[in-house]
Amino acid sequence: MTAVLEKLGVSDLVRRFVGTVAQNRRLFALADMIEGFGRLVAAERGEVVAKVVSAKKLTVKQTEALSKTLKASIGSDVSIEAEVDEGLIGGLVVKVGSRMVDTSIRTKLQNLKFAMKGVG
């Protein structure tokens, strides 16, 4: 394991950390540890991470516009993690912290379906 990390050029601290995680048989949790560390670093820098799911891949222009809009709304720098889910049909699902805004067509159709069931 350490030979692989050496080839990747990682620091001694990272090599020892991964070694400790492996020794304690917690490699399955390494991805969550890295993600948590990334959140801590972002919080220290005053950045907020927004997870954005769209029906199609966002263009650079769309990502920049969304970032500016979120920055104006939240008041701090926003880093966007984009995903694609073609099942949304259209629109976006934006998660920032515990807040979520769902403007997807799939959700609108589901809400319409539930509303129609209540009428009949």
C-alpha positions, 0 to 999 in steps of 0.5 A: 500500500505504501509503495502505491502511495509513494508512486502517487507522490503523496506526503508522508502525513497522508501515507501514515494516515491511510496506513492507520486507516488500513491497519484499523480496517476502515478503508471502506470509510476513507471516501467519507473521511476525505469528503468530511475533510473537504467540508472542513477545509471549505468551511475554514475558507468561508466557502459553501459547497452546493450539490447540483443535480441537473438533467443534462451537463451544465455548461461553464456559462450556466455553472458560473451564472448559478454560482453567482446567483447562489453567492448573492443568495447565501452571501459567501463563495460557493463551490458547485459539485455537479451531477447529471440525472437524466430522470429529472427530465429538466430543471435542477435540484440544488442542495446547500447545507440543509436547504434544498430547492427542487425545480425539476420537471419530474418533481412537478409532474409527481406533485401534479399526479398527487394533486389529481388523485385528490380531485377524483 
